[in-house]
């Protein structure tokens, strides 16, 4: 029977110790109460009046049975304006004002307009988050969890609107890491944020499709 020499045994021991040390770094998400999650979101965004960021987006279209990968930019301003611009080859622009979505394909493509139910409007949510959250909003199911200081909030409207589920992954300082929008028709968009810049003074000119 071959003996294991000391240097080899020492290397094996060091590898085992290293693996044991790395295990705690993979923390599992800890479920938290929906109210706690909403209050964390409120506190995180209380000092954010606007932000802009670069994004990468993966959009899965149910009818086409494929996922498109794209990049672009987003802009947001309280209480109810959100702008998304996707770079070629999937060039498109989308503007959300409260509960009204306008979309334009390409640089001068035809526009489409979608009106969401009032309860799904941005203004309603940010009005709700303007003061400490003590009750859950009606008409939605909310789940929340927290891992290493990062929060995940899943919001599922119970009406018949286009949005089936909204997932927001954010940090306590108001930085959004990821946004997932699942629609009732099976489409799903996942946006990953980078180079987030907050409170830079965005104005009306930054929220136009023209």
C-alpha positions as a Python dict, from the first residue, in 0.01 Angstrom:
ca = {
    (1, 'X'): (0, 0, 0),
    (2, 'X'): (143, 336, -109),
    (3, 'X'): (186, 602, 154),
    (4, 'X'): (85, 958, 88),
    (5, 'X'): (383, 1187, 134),
    (6, 'X'): (359, 1486, 367),
    (7, 'X'): (361, 1763, 102),
    (8, 'X'): (79, 1593, -87),
    (9, 'X'): (-122, 1540, 232),
    (10, 'X'): (-67, 1903, 328),
    (11, 'X'): (-190, 2023, -10),
    (12, 'X'): (-501, 1805, 20),
    (13, 'X'): (-570, 1939, 369),
    (14, 'X'): (-535, 2299, 250),
    (15, 'X'): (-777, 2235, -36),
    (16, 'X'): (-1033, 2089, 204),
    (17, 'X'): (-999, 2385, 436),
    (18, 'X'): (-1040, 2624, 144),
    (19, 'X'): (-1357, 2449, 26),
    (20, 'X'): (-1499, 2461, 379),
    (21, 'X'): (-1423, 2833, 400),
    (22, 'X'): (-1599, 2902, 71),
    (23, 'X'): (-1924, 2725, 160),
    (24, 'X'): (-2067, 3007, 377),
    (25, 'X'): (-2013, 3254, 91),
    (26, 'X'): (-2303, 3098, -100),
    (27, 'X'): (-2589, 3232, 108),
    (28, 'X'): (-2942, 3117, 44),
    (29, 'X'): (-3221, 3369, 15),
    (30, 'X'): (-3414, 3421, 337),
    (31, 'X'): (-3789, 3475, 297),
    (32, 'X'): (-3913, 3791, 468),
    (33, 'X'): (-4260, 3933, 525),
    (34, 'X'): (-4412, 4116, 225),
    (35, 'X'): (-4453, 4431, 436),
    (36, 'X'): (-4085, 4417, 528),
    (37, 'X'): (-3995, 4386, 160),
    (38, 'X'): (-4213, 4682, 60),
    (39, 'X'): (-4073, 4892, 342),
    (40, 'X'): (-3719, 4803, 229),
    (41, 'X'): (-3812, 4919, -122),
    (42, 'X'): (-3956, 5243, 14),
    (43, 'X'): (-3646, 5320, 218),
    (44, 'X'): (-3417, 5230, -71),
    (45, 'X'): (-3589, 5469, -311),
    (46, 'X'): (-3674, 5745, -64),
    (47, 'X'): (-3360, 5937, -159),
    (48, 'X'): (-3375, 5864, -533),
    (49, 'X'): (-3554, 6119, -750),
    (50, 'X'): (-3430, 5983, -1083),
    (51, 'X'): (-3174, 5749, -1233),
    (52, 'X'): (-3026, 5637, -1561),
    (53, 'X'): (-2846, 5312, -1640),
    (54, 'X'): (-2717, 5087, -1913),
    (55, 'X'): (-2889, 4752, -1942),
    (56, 'X'): (-2862, 4415, -2102),
    (57, 'X'): (-3196, 4251, -2168),
    (58, 'X'): (-3306, 3900, -2246),
    (59, 'X'): (-3656, 3886, -2389),
    (60, 'X'): (-3834, 3556, -2437),
    (61, 'X'): (-4120, 3569, -2685),
    (62, 'X'): (-4376, 3293, -2635),
    (63, 'X'): (-4495, 3293, -2998),
    (64, 'X'): (-4145, 3276, -3148),
    (65, 'X'): (-4016, 3019, -2896),
    (66, 'X'): (-3681, 3193, -2866),
    (67, 'X'): (-3492, 3441, -2650),
    (68, 'X'): (-3350, 3764, -2787),
    (69, 'X'): (-3048, 3929, -2625),
    (70, 'X'): (-3016, 4304, -2654),
    (71, 'X'): (-2865, 4612, -2491),
    (72, 'X'): (-2979, 4966, -2429),
    (73, 'X'): (-3043, 5237, -2173),
    (74, 'X'): (-3316, 5321, -1924),
    (75, 'X'): (-3423, 5640, -1751),
    (76, 'X'): (-3660, 5684, -1458),
    (77, 'X'): (-3804, 5986, -1279),
    (78, 'X'): (-4042, 5994, -987),
    (79, 'X'): (-4327, 5948, -959),
    (80, 'X'): (-4433, 5789, -1286),
    (81, 'X'): (-4196, 5814, -1583),
    (82, 'X'): (-3987, 5531, -1728),
    (83, 'X'): (-3806, 5530, -2062),
    (84, 'X'): (-3639, 5234, -2233),
    (85, 'X'): (-3432, 5248, -2553),
    (86, 'X'): (-3297, 4934, -2717),
    (87, 'X'): (-2999, 4953, -2954),
    (88, 'X'): (-2991, 4793, -3303),
    (89, 'X'): (-3048, 4534, -3436),
    (90, 'X'): (-3361, 4532, -3217),
    (91, 'X'): (-3398, 4909, -3215),
    (92, 'X'): (-3707, 5020, -3026),
    (93, 'X'): (-3820, 5276, -2771),
    (94, 'X'): (-4075, 5253, -2494),
    (95, 'X'): (-4214, 5526, -2272),
    (96, 'X'): (-4427, 5457, -1965),
    (97, 'X'): (-4617, 5746, -1808),
    (98, 'X'): (-4802, 5613, -1505),
    (99, 'X'): (-5033, 5354, -1667),
    (100, 'X'): (-4988, 5446, -2036),
    (101, 'X'): (-4726, 5269, -2246),
    (102, 'X'): (-4615, 5405, -2584),
    (103, 'X'): (-4383, 5201, -2804),
    (104, 'X'): (-4201, 5280, -3129),
    (105, 'X'): (-4007, 5029, -3339),
    (106, 'X'): (-3689, 5149, -3508),
    (107, 'X'): (-3605, 5517, -3536),
    (108, 'X'): (-3929, 5623, -3704),
    (109, 'X'): (-4154, 5318, -3682),
    (110, 'X'): (-4524, 5302, -3614),
    (111, 'X'): (-4630, 5361, -3257),
    (112, 'X'): (-4846, 5145, -3040),
    (113, 'X'): (-5026, 5252, -2726),
    (114, 'X'): (-5126, 5033, -2432),
    (115, 'X'): (-5330, 5145, -2134),
    (116, 'X'): (-5274, 4946, -1815),
    (117, 'X'): (-5534, 4920, -1539),
    (118, 'X'): (-5505, 5214, -1296),
    (119, 'X'): (-5393, 4985, -1014),
    (120, 'X'): (-5081, 4894, -1214),
    (121, 'X'): (-4971, 5254, -1271),
    (122, 'X'): (-4633, 5375, -1145),
    (123, 'X'): (-4779, 5677, -968),
    (124, 'X'): (-5000, 5460, -749),
    (125, 'X'): (-4701, 5257, -635),
    (126, 'X'): (-4474, 5549, -561),
    (127, 'X'): (-4755, 5732, -383),
    (128, 'X'): (-4793, 5421, -169),
    (129, 'X'): (-4418, 5418, -103),
    (130, 'X'): (-4403, 5788, -8),
    (131, 'X'): (-4491, 5703, 354),
    (132, 'X'): (-4403, 5405, 575),
    (133, 'X'): (-4579, 5090, 454),
    (134, 'X'): (-4817, 4950, 714),
    (135, 'X'): (-5065, 4757, 497),
    (136, 'X'): (-5038, 4556, 179),
    (137, 'X'): (-5201, 4706, -133),
    (138, 'X'): (-5520, 4542, -257),
    (139, 'X'): (-5527, 4338, -574),
    (140, 'X'): (-5172, 4203, -566),
    (141, 'X'): (-4982, 3908, -421),
    (142, 'X'): (-4637, 3998, -290),
    (143, 'X'): (-4341, 3780, -197),
    (144, 'X'): (-4007, 3903, -64),
    (145, 'X'): (-3669, 3764, 34),
    (146, 'X'): (-3327, 3893, 130),
    (147, 'X'): (-2977, 3757, 77),
    (148, 'X'): (-2649, 3929, 170),
    (149, 'X'): (-2822, 4266, 189),
    (150, 'X'): (-2986, 4231, -153),
    (151, 'X'): (-3367, 4227, -167),
    (152, 'X'): (-3594, 4049, -414),
    (153, 'X'): (-3955, 4166, -436),
    (154, 'X'): (-4205, 3973, -649),
    (155, 'X'): (-4532, 4150, -726),
    (156, 'X'): (-4816, 3963, -898),
    (157, 'X'): (-5122, 4173, -994),
    (158, 'X'): (-5446, 3978, -964),
    (159, 'X'): (-5641, 4165, -1231),
    (160, 'X'): (-5660, 4111, -1605),
    (161, 'X'): (-5389, 4356, -1707),
    (162, 'X'): (-5099, 4273, -1934),
    (163, 'X'): (-4844, 4236, -1653),
    (164, 'X'): (-4857, 3897, -1479),
    (165, 'X'): (-4554, 3937, -1252),
    (166, 'X'): (-4294, 4198, -1171),
    (167, 'X'): (-3968, 4108, -994),
    (168, 'X'): (-3737, 4380, -857),
    (169, 'X'): (-3391, 4294, -724),
    (170, 'X'): (-3237, 4594, -548),
    (171, 'X'): (-2981, 4710, -294),
    (172, 'X'): (-3056, 4914, 20),
    (173, 'X'): (-2903, 5227, -141),
    (174, 'X'): (-3167, 5225, -416),
    (175, 'X'): (-2955, 5062, -687),
    (176, 'X'): (-3158, 4824, -902),
    (177, 'X'): (-2968, 4511, -1004),
    (178, 'X'): (-3232, 4335, -1206),
    (179, 'X'): (-3590, 4381, -1324),
    (180, 'X'): (-3807, 4099, -1457),
    (181, 'X'): (-4142, 4158, -1629),
    (182, 'X'): (-4360, 3857, -1709),
    (183, 'X'): (-4668, 3916, -1925),
    (184, 'X'): (-4986, 3712, -1937),
    (185, 'X'): (-4925, 3620, -2300),
    (186, 'X'): (-4611, 3430, -2196),
    (187, 'X'): (-4354, 3693, -2294),
    (188, 'X'): (-4083, 3758, -2037),
    (189, 'X'): (-3815, 4030, -2022),
    (190, 'X'): (-3517, 4028, -1784),
    (191, 'X'): (-3314, 4349, -1753),
    (192, 'X'): (-2976, 4356, -1581),
    (193, 'X'): (-2860, 4703, -1478),
    (194, 'X'): (-2507, 4847, -1478),
    (195, 'X'): (-2347, 5192, -1455),
    (196, 'X'): (-2642, 5322, -1254),
    (197, 'X'): (-2636, 5701, -1200),
    (198, 'X'): (-2882, 5850, -953),
    (199, 'X'): (-3022, 6199, -895),
    (200, 'X'): (-2871, 6358, -1206),
    (201, 'X'): (-3164, 6594, -1272),
    (202, 'X'): (-3356, 6427, -1556),
    (203, 'X'): (-3620, 6651, -1716),
    (204, 'X'): (-3920, 6628, -1949),
    (205, 'X'): (-3692, 6623, -2256),
    (206, 'X'): (-3547, 6293, -2135),
    (207, 'X'): (-3888, 6122, -2154),
    (208, 'X'): (-3997, 6161, -2514),
    (209, 'X'): (-4027, 5919, -2802),
    (210, 'X'): (-3956, 6195, -3059),
}
